Amino acid sequence: MIEPALVLPAPALPSVDFVPKADSPESPAMELVQDDSPAAILQVRHKKSVDDDDDADTPASDPEVSFVVAARRKAFWRKPVVRMVLGLVLVVSLLGLALQIAVQERDHIAALDVRSRPWLVKLCEPLRCELAPVRQIADVVIDSSSFNKARGDSYQLALTMKSSATIPLAMPAVELTLTDAQDQPVLRRVLLPTDMAAPAELPAKGEWGTSVSVLVTTGGARVAGYRLLAFYP
């Protein structure tokens, strides 16, 4: 006798409920309710991994390549308008530098080229500057001198100055120092160009001489010698 086979009940399948949405006439009559079954979970996870790979492959957030940035910069500096502005700035800078040099070295420029003197005078008018002879005391020497007693306390000083410069120089002042027998200073006198009736300038490679009467009162100290020094006060 054959026994009937035992039939097991089939496992219950996950149910999907469709609920009608009455408040919206344009929506379908049934809508999908959330499914928590294992099959649905696996499907969602697989879809998410695909989306992540797509986002990773998107180059929207990548920075620009360095040579692209360099090319853009070169293109900017090669624009005609940019080059014109740079050229204008360069010309203005050179003119400003030339003006500054002309004002600072105006005395040397006027001494080297007499024709530039009127232009330099006009340039100095708004800047309130003046033209003066060049001062180079290293190029001025006292070539010869003498100091002799005349009458009473009066002495006669004679001197000759020479210039080794190639341009006219400002006439220097002269310091006269009288010394005693021990070569100690007894009296000092400063003779300005106006005191010696000297011109304002010493000619280039030229010389100038004068003789000046000097009144000396030493208070009884005897004068045994003298020294002369040319300088610019």
C-alpha positions in Angstrom: 0.0 0.0 0.0 1.5 3.3 -1.0 1.2 6.1 1.4 0.3 9.5 0.1 3.1 12.0 -0.1 3.2 14.7 2.4 2.6 18.1 0.8 4.1 21.0 2.6 2.4 24.4 2.3 4.2 26.9 0.1 5.9 29.9 1.9 3.9 33.0 1.7 5.1 35.5 -0.8 5.6 39.2 0.1 2.5 41.1 -0.6 2.3 44.4 -2.4 -0.6 46.6 -1.4 -1.9 49.2 -3.8 -3.8 51.9 -2.2 -5.9 54.1 -4.3 -5.2 57.9 -4.1 -8.5 59.5 -4.1 -7.4 63.2 -3.6 -5.5 63.4 -7.0 -7.6 62.6 -10.1 -4.6 62.8 -12.3 -2.5 60.2 -10.4 -2.9 56.5 -11.1 -5.5 54.6 -9.2 -2.9 52.5 -7.4 0.5 53.5 -6.0 3.4 51.4 -4.9 3.9 50.9 -1.1 7.4 50.5 0.3 8.7 47.0 -0.1 11.1 45.7 2.7 11.7 42.3 1.2 15.3 41.0 0.7 15.0 41.2 -3.1 14.0 44.9 -3.0 16.9 45.7 -0.6 19.4 44.0 -2.9 18.1 45.9 -5.9 18.4 49.2 -4.2 22.0 48.6 -3.0 23.1 47.5 -6.5 21.6 50.6 -8.1 23.3 52.8 -5.5 26.7 51.3 -6.3 26.3 52.1 -10.0 25.4 55.7 -9.2 28.5 56.1 -7.0 30.7 54.9 -9.9 29.1 57.3 -12.3 29.7 60.2 -9.8 33.3 59.2 -9.4 33.8 59.2 -13.1 32.3 62.8 -13.5 35.2 65.2 -14.1 33.2 68.4 -13.1 35.1 68.9 -9.9 38.6 68.3 -11.4 40.9 71.4 -11.3 42.2 73.0 -14.5 45.5 71.7 -15.8 48.5 73.9 -15.2 49.4 74.4 -18.9 45.9 75.5 -19.6 46.2 78.3 -16.9 49.6 79.3 -18.3 48.2 79.5 -21.8 45.4 81.7 -20.6 47.9 84.1 -18.9 50.0 84.3 -22.0 47.0 85.1 -24.1 46.0 87.9 -21.7 49.4 89.6 -21.8 49.5 89.4 -25.6 46.3 91.4 -26.0 46.9 94.7 -27.9 45.1 96.8 -25.2 47.3 95.3 -22.4 50.5 95.8 -24.4 49.5 99.4 -25.1 48.8 100.1 -21.4 52.2 98.5 -20.4 54.0 100.6 -23.1 52.4 103.8 -21.8 53.4 103.0 -18.2 56.9 102.3 -19.3 57.2 105.7 -21.2 55.8 107.6 -18.2 58.2 105.8 -15.9 61.2 106.7 -18.1 60.2 110.3 -18.3 59.8 110.5 -14.6 63.2 109.0 -14.1 64.8 111.4 -16.6 63.2 114.3 -14.9 64.4 113.2 -11.5 68.0 112.8 -12.8 67.9 116.2 -14.5 66.8 118.0 -11.3 69.3 116.2 -9.1 72.3 116.6 -11.5 71.2 120.0 -12.9 74.5 121.7 -11.9 76.7 119.2 -13.6 74.5 119.2 -16.7 74.6 123.0 -17.0 78.4 122.9 -16.5 78.8 120.3 -19.2 76.5 121.8 -21.8 75.8 125.6 -21.6 72.9 125.2 -24.1 70.9 123.2 -21.5 71.1 126.0 -19.0 67.9 127.9 -20.2 65.9 124.7 -20.1 67.1 123.8 -16.7 66.2 127.3 -15.4 62.6 126.8 -16.7 62.5 123.4 -15.1 63.6 124.8 -11.8 61.0 127.6 -11.7 58.0 125.4 -10.7 60.2 123.2 -8.5 61.8 126.2 -6.7 65.3 125.0 -7.3 68.4 127.0 -8.4 71.4 126.4 -10.6 74.8 126.8 -8.9 78.4 126.1 -9.9 79.6 122.6 -9.3 81.6 122.0 -6.1 84.6 119.7 -6.4 87.1 120.7 -3.8 89.4 117.8 -4.7 90.1 119.4 -8.0 91.1 122.8 -6.5 94.6 123.4 -5.2 96.4 126.5 -3.9 99.3 126.6 -6.3 101.3 129.4 -4.6 100.9 131.9 -1.7 102.7 134.5 0.4 102.0 136.3 3.6 104.0 139.5 4.4 103.8 142.2 7.0 102.8 145.6 5.7 102.3 148.4 8.2 101.3 148.0 11.9 98.9 145.2 12.2 98.3 144.9 8.5 99.5 142.0 6.4 99.4 141.3 2.7 98.2 137.8 1.6 98.8 136.8 -2.0 97.6 133.4 -3.4 97.0 131.6 -6.7 94.4 128.8 -7.1 94.3 126.3 -9.9 91.6 123.9 -11.1 92.2 120.5 -12.6 88.6 119.9 -13.5 87.2 119.9 -17.1 84.2 122.0 -16.1 83.9 125.3 -14.3 83.9 125.0 -10.5 82.5 127.1 -7.7 85.1 129.4 -6.2 86.0 128.1 -2.7 86.6 130.1 0.4 90.1 130.2 2.1 90.9 129.6 5.7 94.0 131.5 7.0 95.7 130.1 10.1 98.5 132.1 11.7 100.9 130.0 13.9 103.6 130.8 16.4 107.2 129.5 16.6 105.9 126.1 18.0 103.5 125.9 15.0 100.5 126.4 17.3 97.5 128.3 16.0 97.4 131.9 17.1 94.6 133.3 14.9 92.2 131.9 12.3 90.4 133.9 9.6 88.0 132.8 6.9 88.1 134.7 3.6 85.0 134.2 1.5 85.0 134.8 -2.3 83.4 138.1 -1.8 86.1 139.1 0.7 88.7 138.4 -2.0 86.8 140.0 -4.8 86.8 136.6 -6.5 84.5 135.5 -9.4 81.7 133.0 -8.7 83.4 130.3 -10.8 86.9 129.0 -11.3 87.5 128.4 -15.0 87.9 124.8 -16.2 91.6 123.9 -16.2 92.3 127.5 -15.2 93.8 129.5 -12.4 93.0 132.6 -10.5 95.2 134.8 -8.2 94.6 137.7 -5.8 96.3 139.8 -3.2 94.3 140.7 0.0 95.1 143.0 2.8 94.5 141.3 6.2 94.3 143.1 9.6 95.9 140.9 12.3 95.6 141.4 16.0 97.2 138.6 18.0 97.3 140.2 21.4 101.1 140.4 21.6 101.7 136.8 20.3 104.3 136.7 17.6 103.4 135.3 14.2 106.0 132.9 12.9 104.1 131.2 10.1 100.7 130.6 8.4 98.6 127.9 6.7 96.0 128.1 3.9 93.1 125.8 3.3 90.6 126.0 0.4 87.1 124.7 1.3 83.4 125.1 0.6 81.5 126.5 3.5 
